[in-house]
């Protein structure tokens, strides 16, 4: 018993001294004769360290001693006792990118601690980047997203950078960025589009080992709707401001918006409420330019998000007569994505073309540009030529060439009724643009001018549209209108049915790149791309005008509905761009105005 107790006491003392040795020697050091141990320790992964040492004895020598390998984990010390013949030990289950003090002690055969000991410190490899947390979107706009996140609580390494990927089913682009900090902003995005944000953390390597890219963190966000802000002067002292309701307010109506109207001296404001679509500003100064600003906020505490601006000028006292509607346009419902019936005489320059060889229905549309001149598509003239090739670039008599009658019905609305405002005028002479290629199907220079045998009186129900300037430009996303008697889509039967009343369709001016996707053979020169929102022009609408308002509320002729596969289907259409042809139109009307 005495021997057993003595042995237990000796063992306890040995362990205590070993721990004390370990705690005292926590840096790279070697005790007396400790260099004989040849202690080496290296990280072999992000969670393990290999410890090696020398063999102290020759193979022929007997050695009953022991080695104790000690490793400090947090507040506790892990140690293992190995026979003298073992020369390596792997410490596993460790934390990545953590410095571990390691002690190696040699015990003699009788269990006493010798002066052979050594210590060192080794850092495990950094792990691959850890997942970020708290992904959030401090600013979400119609075409940009700011994304922020919190760094991993335990990065287990030094963060090199973050890789951020943006993906969407609607937006096929793959947008990838690297961010040195915990935020980045994506721009030039699509409005009202769901995006998935993927964030990866990349850790630096340690001596060429470990680190790298870790697991993904994902979040989704939807950009806001574009704000379609419009301002039109309705007189010398009144301006009408319109906006797209669902674009201004969020789904939970948590983004109040304010419109400011300023001419540098006077400022009026109107807070948009759910369900409102327009606001009239009255008692303004004559022929004065105002700036209309719509501000959209991201929260009720008025953290500013984004603003939209348009300019508008009230009418001068001698406001010109062309392009004036006697009644303001009615607001479009956001649910109305197709065509709708117009108010009677709301487009006083819109007319239908009839030919004795085409039957009793307006086979094409046209637009009144002077009391005795109409503009339409050149291919509409071809349709009424009764298989006779039409001359190009010179005035000719339709009746003399075809022995048929071509006439325009102006001021009409309902084809089934004889209305007091409608007038029929025979087309006496026609001139097709000199660069138009007849019987080719080509859409370039698809313009023709028709001279009436008798002028029409200009008034409230019949008026002329303004011609644009030759250098006129209409910015992308500008909302314009076309009108005609072309067939419309029946929501009940899902087929196109002939319309007996004049209908209008709103279109958005787009860049050619948008329509290029739908035109496999390319877009001819002089064409304009129109987004139609499923309210496409159809047969019978060819030649009808595309009308755009300017800041003063005047309507100008932007284009002529063309022909193509887009008729009656899809969400895009093409029109002949009018501004490049304005000089020819003006010269022709002035020079050819013969009786």
Secondary structure, 3 states (H helix, E strand, C coil): CHHHHHHHHHHHHHHHHHHHHHHHCCCCEECCCHHHHCCEEEECCCCCEEEECCCCCCCCCCCCCEEEEEEEECCEEEEEEEECCCCEEEECCCCCCCEEEEEEEEECCCCCEEEEEEEEEEECCCCCCCCCEEEEEEEECCCCEEEEEECCCCCCCCEEEEEEEEECCCCCCCEEEEECCCEEEECCCCCCCEEEEEEEEEECCECCECCEECCCEEEEEECCCCCCCEEEECCCCCEEEECCHHHHCCCCCCCCEEEEEECCCCEEEEEECCCCCEEEECCCCCCCEEEEEEEEECCCCCCEEEEEEEEEECCCCCCCCCCCCCCCCCCCCCCCCCCEECCCCCCCCEEEEEECCCEEEEEEEEEEEECCEEEECHHHHHHCCCCCCCCCCCCEEHHHHHCCCEEEEECCCECCCCCCCCEEEEEEEEEECCCCCCCCCCCCCCCEEEEECCCCCCCCCCCCCEECCCCCCCCCCCEEEEEECCCEECCCCCCEECCCECEEEEEEEECHHHHHCCCCCCCCCCEEEEECCCCCCCCCCCCCEEEEECCCCCEEEEEEECCCCCCCCCCEEEEEECHHHHHHHHHHHHHCCCC
